[in-house]
Amino acid sequence: MDKRKVEEIFDKYAEEYSSGPFAPSRYDTSRSAMSFADDITWYFMLKYLPKDKTVRILDAGGGDGYWAEKLIALGYHNIVLSDLSQGMLEQAKKRLAKVKTSHDIAFVKSDISDMKEFQSSLFDYVFSQYDAVSYCLEPWNAVKELTRVAKPQSYVIVSLDTKFRRVPELIQAGLVDEAEKLLTTSISYDFDWPQYNLTWEELADHFQAAGLEVIEVVGAPVFMHQVKAETLEKLENDAETRQRLLKMELDHCTNRSLVNFAGHLQMVGRKRRLK
Ligand SMILES: C[S@@+](CC[C@H](N)C(=O)[O-])C[C@H]1O[C@@H](n2cnc3c(N)ncnc32)[C@H](O)[C@@H]1O
């Protein structure tokens, strides 16, 4: 599929992105577990975030600026937010214009699989959360590009939807042909556009080929994604129970036997020293 189509779709849904399911979903993907996905994602982002607040950060496929806002709140101010969709960049500008902490964030329209706007070894911390790497349908090129623009020894973090979680979702929705197809092509259609789903082993291969040492393999979340939406919503209302559920996740989310069925796969890599 043409990247312009993905761009058009994100432009179209940009305004609704933060307020709910941003595009009509074709089947139930248990999005209620998203709050756990966010907390686990953030936990590992913080774990590898450089302490120095002046570092240069790239948020690639950064969408409407959810993660950039959190980084700014911590005092990081040298951030580039790139995205294929101008509509999403405009939403990010709106969101970050409201932030009181001073920052110097740059918004750049850029395709994650060919980030010609950025020179090599430019950033101290690079991440692409929630799917841009799989929406471009060339995850290997996206990982190569994220690695190229990172400084040697710096961390690169990627997250996308896992391949095997999709299979029961598709079967549940009566889309058996699509489930079979996914297992042979690695491509699924969660919304109107295709995405390339990966196992952690496949993503690890792309990391290594790009020059990244795999540091952490995380499922986000590994258990809550399997719990029915209504049950989870009730449990989440009780703060203490939610804490206990989150602890269960954090204690087990790096267990690699669980990761391929998790809601998202997050991988942390470190760029090898240049020879
Ligand atoms: C699901 S959203 C995630 C946004 C943000 N990273 C977050 O975690 O909230 C995916 C984002 O990827 C962007 N995207 C899709 N294909 C892309 C590509 N080839 N290059 C850069 N961004 C892309 C979309 O425009 C969208 O903003």
The ligand as an ORCA input file, in Angstrom:
! r2SCAN-3c Opt
* xyz 0 1
  C      -0.416      4.481     16.277
  S       0.319      6.029     15.984
  C       1.468      6.218     17.336
  C       1.851      7.643     17.616
  C       2.832      7.829     18.782
  N       4.107      7.225     18.490
  C       2.271      7.292     20.067
  O       2.831      6.312     20.593
  O       1.297      7.868     20.589
  C       1.357      5.710     14.624
  C       1.988      6.948     14.041
  O       2.888      6.524     13.010
  C       2.821      7.448     11.952
  N       3.340      6.795     10.742
  C       2.766      5.842      9.975
  N       3.585      5.472      8.987
  C       4.727      6.207      9.145
  C       5.964      6.293      8.433
  N       6.197      5.553      7.340
  N       6.894      7.166      8.878
  C       6.672      7.947      9.972
  N       5.532      7.913     10.679
  C       4.569      7.050     10.268
  C       1.358      7.829     11.883
  O       1.151      9.025     11.171
  C       1.027      7.925     13.366
  O       1.235      9.209     13.867
*
